[in-house]
Amino acid sequence: MTPLSSAQKGRLSVFLMMTAVFCILFAGMPKDFYRGDAVSIKMSAIYWVNTGSFGFAPKDHHLIEPLLESEGQYYILNPANNRYYPRWEVLNGVLHAVPELFQRHRTLKPTPEVIFRHNVFNALLGSVVAGLLLFLASFITPRKIAGALFVCAVLFASYEWNYLRAQTKEIFLLLFVFAMMAGFWAAWGAFQRGERLRFYALTVCWNVAAVAMCLISCIYHVGYLMVILLWGFLLFQRNVQRMRQPGEGSLVQQIWQCVLSHRHHFLILGGFLALSVVLTEWAALVRYDSWHPQGISWSFRTRQIGDSIFGWQNIFQRMNDYLMVESFQVALHCPLLFVAATYWRSFWRDHKNQALYVLAFGGSMFFAFCCFEGVGEWAYGPRFLVPLLPLFALPACVFFDRFMAGASTAASKASGVVVLGLLMYCTALQLEMNKYPFFHFYEIGPMLETMEGIQLADDYKRHHHLFFLKKLKAIANGADADGALGPTYEGWPDPIKTRFQSALKHRLFPEGENHFFFQ
């Protein structure tokens, strides 16, 4: 039997990884839809498939009446045609409509059949995400098992698993963010090897992925622009290294010479960026009768039309949320970041271009989200950073590579085993988390508000959801409330505690049930 070539082994490893991830996601499918924005996008997608329009006509406004209570939160009224359009970019609706194309009798109701189709679609997307992430890992480590361990740690030992299951836009962002980065580095490699046809094909591919990314969430134009600037920087750096006399001419002259010698690069990149902006603005004009990408600004806190949701004044508060507040702290929700931080120096030394990409794209997007007023308070973890944290975790590939190569000392071997053990424990915790409904607060909130539990609600938003839910589950199972939650319950009358315990047991933690599609 002829041994497999290196390329064949690489393709086989990607296929096996995609198959394994699909099986895991299929087995752990949720039994409900992700609530809120995802439901509104799906309803407009089904409406589009049935009628040819994303906007709900006046005669159909009753179909989305419950989602119109907070003006601008889910749907925006176009005053020109009196239709309600979803607040999110147009490609969200197009992609959410794909599962409906295979259904003869379509309905806006989340029946088990509808949920199953979307779950299978999600599992397929998740497998592609895993394949792309494994390809990205191959730029850092040539060892397939090391790359596979990295992928599993990122996707299943972190809150990423929750959003791979959720039928919402995060999985599309993961797909296109990874595809853009994979295409970027594949195109750069082809350019350096002089493979012109392959270079142009890959350049078109990664820019198509970038445009799709921006049509999922327009804020990603910031990252797209930074990636284009990074490409220009790499070209300039390459030009300087190839010059006979590197110091000849001023900096401006050298930059201009680089632009002229690679003008076809900048024409392609600039053309795609312009296309992305035009499509975003055109879609906004058609749907909202406004050039604003989201029609009109809507403030999550004041809920007043016209209030800006972005501003410099939010930066320090958001950075504090992402770095210090337990419920949104990035490393607590993606533990591999702890490992990545210790290997960043090696990552920078040996893979400087990849490190520059992470800083350019990931850093600019992190800064952009720090300007945002909201932080996804009712969702699990730092929801807006779901597509970014796997990129920041890439230096951890160095750890897996060295571990699989064989540690040189007993201490190194022991530390590697400890890290793997902790990642397995984190995977078990995420499995436990996925047993609960996506938006736990939608279930807990009304109970707390009717039982004078506002302080408890604030505690829930501030602490890691998994550990807080464990405390609530202990109460549902009969544990002492004060012992589980400390001073939060002090002053609550015993009858209210009893009612709260009963409500938890029957609504949030019904015996023998979980949030998986297959019980």
Beta strands, then each sheet from edge to edge (+ up, - down):
strand 1: 75-78
strand 2: 83-86
sheet 1: 1+ 2-
end
